[in-house]
């Protein structure tokens, strides 16, 4: 059963014609109106449907191709690619998926990718964070536990906490998963939010504090373990039934024969019980 979810926040900007066309076609692909393996209608039909020029349509198709949704070939047309080709980290793609409603298996996959990457981000943050990073993380944590917190306010504060940790990791690849975290939080909190139960809110605050404390102390393994607990608790609160992704062990090592590159974090998978 699909899970209704609020739209992800978008940066305030004017929507161009080709943005709107890309959204329209993209959502039609996700809805199955334009099925995987099929070809899109011709340019003339799409231009008429969306009331745009050929230039705007072509720009929209380029945008969708960059997201891995479609592929254009001469004399064949524009084909809808298999889902395995879609860039699931793309903010627009996740937004469209949220707008259409997310089923629980898809939400579980969001939590699995968080579980695979966020413990590593927390460990990296413990190693590379700056004082400015710590200020952001503390502010977000305090906002999460503020009195009279609303569901939306808690979601925003929780997202700010996790985004601050991604930024503190100093790793641009980890920083790029912010849209995945936002999608998972926005959807899971429509099912169950800690602000609805004082005991759950206190538990969530304590769990996040352990992540913060480990990052402040510069302890990568403790930060990784604490983040794993936070994510698994979130999945449990969302009543998801899925096999846990591997947790991670974190080590700080010097790169052999390249000490000038400084310490690096090494990730080892280990299965969780159950």
TILUMDREN-880910 format. One record per residue (C-alpha): residue in three letters; residue number from 1; y, x, z. Coordinates in pm, whole numbers. Layout:
N
<code = ALA&pos = NUM&y = Y&x = X&z = Z>
...
END
This chain:
274
<code = UNK&pos = 1&y = 0&x = 0&z = 0>
<code = UNK&pos = 2&y = 340&x = 143&z = -94>
<code = UNK&pos = 3&y = 572&x = 243&z = 188>
<code = UNK&pos = 4&y = 930&x = 129&z = 141>
<code = UNK&pos = 5&y = 1178&x = 409&z = 205>
<code = UNK&pos = 6&y = 1554&x = 455&z = 197>
<code = UNK&pos = 7&y = 1692&x = 660&z = -91>
<code = UNK&pos = 8&y = 1741&x = 1028&z = -32>
<code = UNK&pos = 9&y = 2099&x = 1133&z = 17>
<code = UNK&pos = 10&y = 2269&x = 1255&z = -298>
<code = UNK&pos = 11&y = 2577&x = 1471&z = -324>
<code = UNK&pos = 12&y = 2873&x = 1248&z = -413>
<code = UNK&pos = 13&y = 2945&x = 1302&z = -781>
<code = UNK&pos = 14&y = 3014&x = 1096&z = -1087>
<code = UNK&pos = 15&y = 2700&x = 997&z = -1273>
<code = UNK&pos = 16&y = 2723&x = 1092&z = -1638>
<code = UNK&pos = 17&y = 2567&x = 887&z = -1915>
<code = UNK&pos = 18&y = 2283&x = 1131&z = -1962>
<code = UNK&pos = 19&y = 2215&x = 1132&z = -1584>
<code = UNK&pos = 20&y = 2172&x = 755&z = -1589>
<code = UNK&pos = 21&y = 1949&x = 769&z = -1896>
<code = UNK&pos = 22&y = 1734&x = 1043&z = -1738>
<code = UNK&pos = 23&y = 1700&x = 827&z = -1426>
<code = UNK&pos = 24&y = 1609&x = 521&z = -1629>
<code = UNK&pos = 25&y = 1344&x = 696&z = -1836>
<code = UNK&pos = 26&y = 1217&x = 895&z = -1538>
<code = UNK&pos = 27&y = 1167&x = 586&z = -1324>
<code = UNK&pos = 28&y = 997&x = 410&z = -1617>
<code = UNK&pos = 29&y = 752&x = 700&z = -1637>
<code = UNK&pos = 30&y = 680&x = 686&z = -1264>
<code = UNK&pos = 31&y = 635&x = 308&z = -1283>
<code = UNK&pos = 32&y = 386&x = 348&z = -1568>
<code = UNK&pos = 33&y = 592&x = 168&z = -1831>
<code = UNK&pos = 34&y = 576&x = 492&z = -2029>
<code = UNK&pos = 35&y = 222&x = 607&z = -1938>
<code = UNK&pos = 36&y = 96&x = 961&z = -1908>
<code = UNK&pos = 37&y = -31&x = 1085&z = -2243>
<code = UNK&pos = 38&y = 171&x = 828&z = -2436>
<code = UNK&pos = 39&y = 484&x = 886&z = -2640>
<code = UNK&pos = 40&y = 831&x = 759&z = -2563>
<code = UNK&pos = 41&y = 997&x = 508&z = -2797>
<code = UNK&pos = 42&y = 1202&x = 658&z = -3079>
<code = UNK&pos = 43&y = 1561&x = 773&z = -3038>
<code = UNK&pos = 44&y = 1708&x = 460&z = -3195>
<code = UNK&pos = 45&y = 1523&x = 231&z = -2956>
<code = UNK&pos = 46&y = 1616&x = 436&z = -2650>
<code = UNK&pos = 47&y = 1980&x = 462&z = -2758>
<code = UNK&pos = 48&y = 1992&x = 84&z = -2794>
<code = UNK&pos = 49&y = 1813&x = 24&z = -2463>
<code = UNK&pos = 50&y = 2051&x = 241&z = -2261>
<code = UNK&pos = 51&y = 2364&x = 195&z = -2473>
<code = UNK&pos = 52&y = 2428&x = 567&z = -2516>
<code = UNK&pos = 53&y = 2494&x = 813&z = -2795>
<code = UNK&pos = 54&y = 2232&x = 1041&z = -2948>
<code = UNK&pos = 55&y = 2396&x = 1336&z = -2772>
<code = UNK&pos = 56&y = 2360&x = 1173&z = -2427>
<code = UNK&pos = 57&y = 2001&x = 1078&z = -2501>
<code = UNK&pos = 58&y = 1910&x = 1430&z = -2610>
<code = UNK&pos = 59&y = 2068&x = 1575&z = -2294>
<code = UNK&pos = 60&y = 1868&x = 1329&z = -2084>
<code = UNK&pos = 61&y = 1545&x = 1427&z = -2258>
<code = UNK&pos = 62&y = 1619&x = 1795&z = -2197>
<code = UNK&pos = 63&y = 1667&x = 1716&z = -1829>
<code = UNK&pos = 64&y = 1335&x = 1534&z = -1810>
<code = UNK&pos = 65&y = 1160&x = 1814&z = -1997>
<code = UNK&pos = 66&y = 1293&x = 2065&z = -1743>
<code = UNK&pos = 67&y = 1140&x = 1851&z = -1466>
<code = UNK&pos = 68&y = 803&x = 1869&z = -1641>
<code = UNK&pos = 69&y = 787&x = 1497&z = -1721>
<code = UNK&pos = 70&y = 795&x = 1511&z = -2100>
<code = UNK&pos = 71&y = 742&x = 1744&z = -2395>
<code = UNK&pos = 72&y = 890&x = 1704&z = -2741>
<code = UNK&pos = 73&y = 712&x = 1822&z = -3056>
<code = UNK&pos = 74&y = 818&x = 1802&z = -3416>
<code = UNK&pos = 75&y = 646&x = 1521&z = -3612>
<code = UNK&pos = 76&y = 467&x = 1410&z = -3293>
<code = UNK&pos = 77&y = 746&x = 1272&z = -3080>
<code = UNK&pos = 78&y = 815&x = 1297&z = -2709>
<code = UNK&pos = 79&y = 497&x = 1283&z = -2502>
<code = UNK&pos = 80&y = 471&x = 1201&z = -2131>
<code = UNK&pos = 81&y = 296&x = 1492&z = -1959>
<code = UNK&pos = 82&y = 24&x = 1475&z = -1698>
<code = UNK&pos = 83&y = 136&x = 1453&z = -1335>
<code = UNK&pos = 84&y = 5&x = 1804&z = -1275>
<code = UNK&pos = 85&y = 294&x = 1927&z = -1491>
<code = UNK&pos = 86&y = 565&x = 1742&z = -1296>
<code = UNK&pos = 87&y = 794&x = 1945&z = -1070>
<code = UNK&pos = 88&y = 732&x = 1764&z = -744>
<code = UNK&pos = 89&y = 992&x = 1978&z = -567>
<code = UNK&pos = 90&y = 1266&x = 1835&z = -788>
<code = UNK&pos = 91&y = 1514&x = 1628&z = -579>
<code = UNK&pos = 92&y = 1567&x = 1369&z = -853>
<code = UNK&pos = 93&y = 1195&x = 1317&z = -901>
<code = UNK&pos = 94&y = 1142&x = 1269&z = -528>
<code = UNK&pos = 95&y = 1438&x = 1032&z = -509>
<code = UNK&pos = 96&y = 1298&x = 815&z = -790>
<code = UNK&pos = 97&y = 959&x = 813&z = -622>
<code = UNK&pos = 98&y = 1117&x = 703&z = -295>
<code = UNK&pos = 99&y = 1313&x = 428&z = -468>
<code = UNK&pos = 100&y = 990&x = 289&z = -612>
<code = UNK&pos = 101&y = 805&x = 309&z = -280>
<code = UNK&pos = 102&y = 562&x = 579&z = -169>
<code = UNK&pos = 103&y = 198&x = 508&z = -91>
<code = UNK&pos = 104&y = 38&x = 666&z = 213>
<code = UNK&pos = 105&y = -174&x = 920&z = 21>
<code = UNK&pos = 106&y = 142&x = 1055&z = -145>
<code = UNK&pos = 107&y = 319&x = 1070&z = 192>
<code = UNK&pos = 108&y = 20&x = 1258&z = 333>
<code = UNK&pos = 109&y = 53&x = 1514&z = 53>
<code = UNK&pos = 110&y = 418&x = 1562&z = 150>
<code = UNK&pos = 111&y = 310&x = 1642&z = 505>
<code = UNK&pos = 112&y = 44&x = 1881&z = 379>
<code = UNK&pos = 113&y = 294&x = 2087&z = 181>
<code = UNK&pos = 114&y = 525&x = 2089&z = 483>
<code = UNK&pos = 115&y = 240&x = 2209&z = 700>
<code = UNK&pos = 116&y = 160&x = 2484&z = 453>
<code = UNK&pos = 117&y = 517&x = 2617&z = 422>
<code = UNK&pos = 118&y = 732&x = 2522&z = 719>
<code = UNK&pos = 119&y = 539&x = 2725&z = 977>
<code = UNK&pos = 120&y = 600&x = 3028&z = 757>
<code = UNK&pos = 121&y = 969&x = 2937&z = 733>
<code = UNK&pos = 122&y = 991&x = 2911&z = 1112>
<code = UNK&pos = 123&y = 826&x = 3250&z = 1148>
<code = UNK&pos = 124&y = 1063&x = 3403&z = 895>
<code = UNK&pos = 125&y = 1357&x = 3246&z = 1079>
<code = UNK&pos = 126&y = 1239&x = 3411&z = 1401>
<code = UNK&pos = 127&y = 1254&x = 3744&z = 1224>
<code = UNK&pos = 128&y = 1568&x = 3714&z = 1012>
<code = UNK&pos = 129&y = 1795&x = 3453&z = 1178>
<code = UNK&pos = 130&y = 2159&x = 3530&z = 1242>
<code = UNK&pos = 131&y = 2379&x = 3407&z = 1525>
<code = UNK&pos = 132&y = 2533&x = 3156&z = 1287>
<code = UNK&pos = 133&y = 2185&x = 3026&z = 1205>
<code = UNK&pos = 134&y = 2107&x = 2983&z = 1574>
<code = UNK&pos = 135&y = 2427&x = 2785&z = 1624>
<code = UNK&pos = 136&y = 2326&x = 2542&z = 1345>
<code = UNK&pos = 137&y = 1972&x = 2501&z = 1476>
<code = UNK&pos = 138&y = 2092&x = 2440&z = 1834>
<code = UNK&pos = 139&y = 2353&x = 2187&z = 1723>
<code = UNK&pos = 140&y = 2096&x = 1991&z = 1524>
<code = UNK&pos = 141&y = 1847&x = 1996&z = 1814>
<code = UNK&pos = 142&y = 2109&x = 1869&z = 2057>
<code = UNK&pos = 143&y = 2208&x = 1592&z = 1816>
<code = UNK&pos = 144&y = 1845&x = 1477&z = 1796>
<code = UNK&pos = 145&y = 1838&x = 1408&z = 2169>
<code = UNK&pos = 146&y = 2183&x = 1258&z = 2208>
<code = UNK&pos = 147&y = 2216&x = 932&z = 2403>
<code = UNK&pos = 148&y = 2220&x = 605&z = 2209>
<code = UNK&pos = 149&y = 2076&x = 782&z = 1906>
<code = UNK&pos = 150&y = 2010&x = 555&z = 1607>
<code = UNK&pos = 151&y = 1720&x = 580&z = 1363>
<code = UNK&pos = 152&y = 1951&x = 704&z = 1084>
<code = UNK&pos = 153&y = 2128&x = 942&z = 1319>
<code = UNK&pos = 154&y = 1799&x = 1090&z = 1439>
<code = UNK&pos = 155&y = 1674&x = 1129&z = 1082>
<code = UNK&pos = 156&y = 1993&x = 1313&z = 983>
<code = UNK&pos = 157&y = 1977&x = 1540&z = 1288>
<code = UNK&pos = 158&y = 1607&x = 1614&z = 1238>
<code = UNK&pos = 159&y = 1667&x = 1697&z = 872>
<code = UNK&pos = 160&y = 1958&x = 1923&z = 969>
<code = UNK&pos = 161&y = 1728&x = 2103&z = 1216>
<code = UNK&pos = 162&y = 1463&x = 2173&z = 955>
<code = UNK&pos = 163&y = 1714&x = 2266&z = 684>
<code = UNK&pos = 164&y = 1884&x = 2511&z = 921>
<code = UNK&pos = 165&y = 1549&x = 2680&z = 981>
<code = UNK&pos = 166&y = 1481&x = 2701&z = 607>
<code = UNK&pos = 167&y = 1821&x = 2866&z = 558>
<code = UNK&pos = 168&y = 1752&x = 3103&z = 847>
<code = UNK&pos = 169&y = 1430&x = 3216&z = 679>
<code = UNK&pos = 170&y = 1642&x = 3411&z = 426>
<code = UNK&pos = 171&y = 1381&x = 3320&z = 164>
<code = UNK&pos = 172&y = 1518&x = 3127&z = -138>
<code = UNK&pos = 173&y = 1174&x = 2990&z = -224>
<code = UNK&pos = 174&y = 1130&x = 2840&z = 122>
<code = UNK&pos = 175&y = 1489&x = 2715&z = 117>
<code = UNK&pos = 176&y = 1411&x = 2519&z = -201>
<code = UNK&pos = 177&y = 1167&x = 2281&z = -27>
<code = UNK&pos = 178&y = 1448&x = 2097&z = 153>
<code = UNK&pos = 179&y = 1410&x = 1794&z = -73>
<code = UNK&pos = 180&y = 1040&x = 1767&z = 14>
<code = UNK&pos = 181&y = 1121&x = 1766&z = 386>
<code = UNK&pos = 182&y = 1390&x = 1504&z = 335>
<code = UNK&pos = 183&y = 1151&x = 1279&z = 144>
<code = UNK&pos = 184&y = 883&x = 1312&z = 412>
<code = UNK&pos = 185&y = 1123&x = 1245&z = 701>
<code = UNK&pos = 186&y = 1307&x = 960&z = 533>
<code = UNK&pos = 187&y = 980&x = 782&z = 457>
<code = UNK&pos = 188&y = 789&x = 852&z = 777>
<code = UNK&pos = 189&y = 1075&x = 732&z = 997>
<code = UNK&pos = 190&y = 1070&x = 394&z = 823>
<code = UNK&pos = 191&y = 718&x = 359&z = 965>
<code = UNK&pos = 192&y = 783&x = 493&z = 1313>
<code = UNK&pos = 193&y = 1084&x = 672&z = 1461>
<code = UNK&pos = 194&y = 1089&x = 852&z = 1799>
<code = UNK&pos = 195&y = 1415&x = 677&z = 1891>
<code = UNK&pos = 196&y = 1220&x = 353&z = 1932>
<code = UNK&pos = 197&y = 1033&x = 486&z = 2236>
<code = UNK&pos = 198&y = 1207&x = 700&z = 2505>
<code = UNK&pos = 199&y = 880&x = 882&z = 2579>
<code = UNK&pos = 200&y = 828&x = 971&z = 2213>
<code = UNK&pos = 201&y = 1189&x = 1085&z = 2182>
<code = UNK&pos = 202&y = 1151&x = 1314&z = 2483>
<code = UNK&pos = 203&y = 826&x = 1454&z = 2344>
<code = UNK&pos = 204&y = 982&x = 1515&z = 2004>
<code = UNK&pos = 205&y = 1280&x = 1687&z = 2162>
<code = UNK&pos = 206&y = 1052&x = 1915&z = 2364>
<code = UNK&pos = 207&y = 840&x = 2004&z = 2062>
<code = UNK&pos = 208&y = 1146&x = 2094&z = 1857>
<code = UNK&pos = 209&y = 1287&x = 2291&z = 2150>
<code = UNK&pos = 210&y = 975&x = 2509&z = 2147>
<code = UNK&pos = 211&y = 1044&x = 2593&z = 1781>
<code = UNK&pos = 212&y = 1405&x = 2675&z = 1869>
<code = UNK&pos = 213&y = 1309&x = 2886&z = 2170>
<code = UNK&pos = 214&y = 1061&x = 3090&z = 1967>
<code = UNK&pos = 215&y = 1317&x = 3153&z = 1695>
<code = UNK&pos = 216&y = 1577&x = 3258&z = 1954>
<code = UNK&pos = 217&y = 1322&x = 3490&z = 2116>
<code = UNK&pos = 218&y = 1232&x = 3644&z = 1781>
<code = UNK&pos = 219&y = 864&x = 3549&z = 1808>
<code = UNK&pos = 220&y = 726&x = 3465&z = 1460>
<code = UNK&pos = 221&y = 376&x = 3356&z = 1569>
<code = UNK&pos = 222&y = 508&x = 3127&z = 1843>
<code = UNK&pos = 223&y = 760&x = 2975&z = 1601>
<code = UNK&pos = 224&y = 485&x = 2913&z = 1346>
<code = UNK&pos = 225&y = 254&x = 2750&z = 1601>
<code = UNK&pos = 226&y = 532&x = 2532&z = 1741>
<code = UNK&pos = 227&y = 634&x = 2413&z = 1393>
<code = UNK&pos = 228&y = 272&x = 2326&z = 1313>
<code = UNK&pos = 229&y = 263&x = 2102&z = 1622>
<code = UNK&pos = 230&y = 589&x = 1932&z = 1517>
<code = UNK&pos = 231&y = 458&x = 1852&z = 1169>
<code = UNK&pos = 232&y = 117&x = 1729&z = 1284>
<code = UNK&pos = 233&y = 283&x = 1507&z = 1544>
<code = UNK&pos = 234&y = 505&x = 1363&z = 1273>
<code = UNK&pos = 235&y = 203&x = 1284&z = 1059>
<code = UNK&pos = 236&y = 31&x = 1120&z = 1354>
<code = UNK&pos = 237&y = 338&x = 909&z = 1432>
<code = UNK&pos = 238&y = 346&x = 796&z = 1068>
<code = UNK&pos = 239&y = -16&x = 686&z = 1114>
<code = UNK&pos = 240&y = -142&x = 903&z = 832>
<code = UNK&pos = 241&y = -514&x = 958&z = 790>
<code = UNK&pos = 242&y = -561&x = 1288&z = 611>
<code = UNK&pos = 243&y = -733&x = 1623&z = 645>
<code = UNK&pos = 244&y = -500&x = 1879&z = 797>
<code = UNK&pos = 245&y = -390&x = 2161&z = 573>
<code = UNK&pos = 246&y = -459&x = 2511&z = 707>
<code = UNK&pos = 247&y = -228&x = 2636&z = 978>
<code = UNK&pos = 248&y = -99&x = 2989&z = 944>
<code = UNK&pos = 249&y = -110&x = 3311&z = 1138>
<code = UNK&pos = 250&y = 204&x = 3520&z = 1099>
<code = UNK&pos = 251&y = 232&x = 3896&z = 1121>
<code = UNK&pos = 252&y = 527&x = 4126&z = 1074>
<code = UNK&pos = 253&y = 435&x = 4438&z = 877>
<code = UNK&pos = 254&y = 605&x = 4714&z = 688>
<code = UNK&pos = 255&y = 536&x = 4710&z = 317>
<code = UNK&pos = 256&y = 324&x = 5015&z = 240>
<code = UNK&pos = 257&y = 514&x = 5288&z = 54>
<code = UNK&pos = 258&y = 822&x = 5068&z = 46>
<code = UNK&pos = 259&y = 967&x = 5087&z = 394>
<code = UNK&pos = 260&y = 1313&x = 5061&z = 244>
<code = UNK&pos = 261&y = 1236&x = 4693&z = 181>
<code = UNK&pos = 262&y = 1207&x = 4637&z = 554>
<code = UNK&pos = 263&y = 969&x = 4408&z = 744>
<code = UNK&pos = 264&y = 793&x = 4128&z = 562>
<code = UNK&pos = 265&y = 598&x = 3830&z = 688>
<code = UNK&pos = 266&y = 229&x = 3806&z = 596>
<code = UNK&pos = 267&y = 66&x = 3464&z = 599>
<code = UNK&pos = 268&y = -304&x = 3413&z = 675>
<code = UNK&pos = 269&y = -464&x = 3070&z = 657>
<code = UNK&pos = 270&y = -681&x = 2943&z = 940>
<code = UNK&pos = 271&y = -843&x = 2603&z = 956>
<code = UNK&pos = 272&y = -744&x = 2363&z = 1230>
<code = UNK&pos = 273&y = -1014&x = 2172&z = 1417>
<code = UNK&pos = 274&y = -1080&x = 1822&z = 1288>
END
